[in-house]
Amino acid sequence: MKKTIAIPTINGQLCPHFGHCEKFALIQLEDNSVVSTDYITSPPHQPGLLPEFLAQKGVNVIIAGGMGTRAQEIFTNHNIEVKIGVAGGSPEDVVQTYLTGELATGSNLCDH
């Protein structure tokens, strides 16, 4: 099964707020193994834009520290799984913990 995971990054690490990231790591999985990682520059932050942008890129899962409730709703409407409250780490480490079922999620790190 193929899957694409998006992780917002700043300086190569998970960004605490997905709307303020520099780039998104788009990690392609096939049969729960990483087959490629691409970094794409995030468009300028505008409410509601990023979920649509990532849906067009074929994203199935978004893993972030925090995001607004409107963005979460848009992702859900596109059948994109949302994981929030993730503390940090490299995209590769975050994906590995997701794949092993050990991804620690918590409170939304965003206040809107």
N, C-alpha and C positions, 0 to 999 in steps of 0.2 A: 504494500500500500504506500502511495506517495503522499507526502505532506510537506507544507512549507510553514516554517516558524519564523515570525518576525520578532526581533529584539531591538528596542531603541538603544542606541549607544552614544556615548560621549567619551572621547579619548580611549576608544577601544573597549570600554566597560559598559555594563548595563546602566542606562541613564535613569535616575530616580523618577522622572516624569516624562512619559513617552512623547508629549507634545513639544518638548524643548530639547529634543535630541539633535545631534549633528547628522547622524546616519542611522539607517536601519540595517542590521545584519539579517539577511534573508537566508535561512538555512534550509536546504532541501534534504528531505529524508526519503529513503526508500526502504521499506521493511525494517523500520526503526534503526536505520544506520544513516549517518551523515554522508551524503554524496557530494555536496558542494555548499560553499558559503560565499555569498556575494554581499557587498556593501553598497547601498544606494543612498545618495544624499536626500535628506528629508526636505520636502518643500516647505516654504514659510508657514509658520503656525497660523492656522485659521480654524475656528471651531467647526468641527464636523468634516474637515477636509481629509485628515490623515486616515480615518477608517475607510473612507471611499478609495483613497489612493492605494492602501494596502490590499483591499479587496480586489482591486484591478490587477494587482501583482500576483494574485492566486494564493494569498496567505490563508492558512487554516487555523493558526494559533498565534496569539500575541501574548508575549510574556513581558511584563513591565513592573516597575516599582509602584507606579500609580497613574491614574488617568481619571478624567471627569466622567460623571455618570452618563452624559450625553454620548460621549465616545463609546462607552461600554455598550449602550443601547444600540448604537449603529453597528458595532461589531456583531452583537447578538443577532440583529436583523439580517446580517450577511452570513449567519451560521459559522462565525469565527469564534473559536474558543478563547476566552479571556482569562489569563492568570495574572493577578496583581498582588502587590505586597511583597514582591521578590526583592531582597536586600541588595543584591549586586553580584558582580563577578564578570568574567569574560563570557561572551556569547557561547563559546564552546562548552565552558563549564556549566552554564545555565541549561543548555540543551541536554547535556549528559545527565544532569540531575532530574530533568523532566523525563527523559527516557527511562530512567531507573525507578521512577515513581517517588523519588526523594526530594522533589522540588518543594522548598519551604515557601509557602505563601502566607500572607498575613494581612494586616490592615492596609487599606488603600493609602499610599503615601502622598496622595494628592488631596487637596482640601476643597475641590470644586466639582 
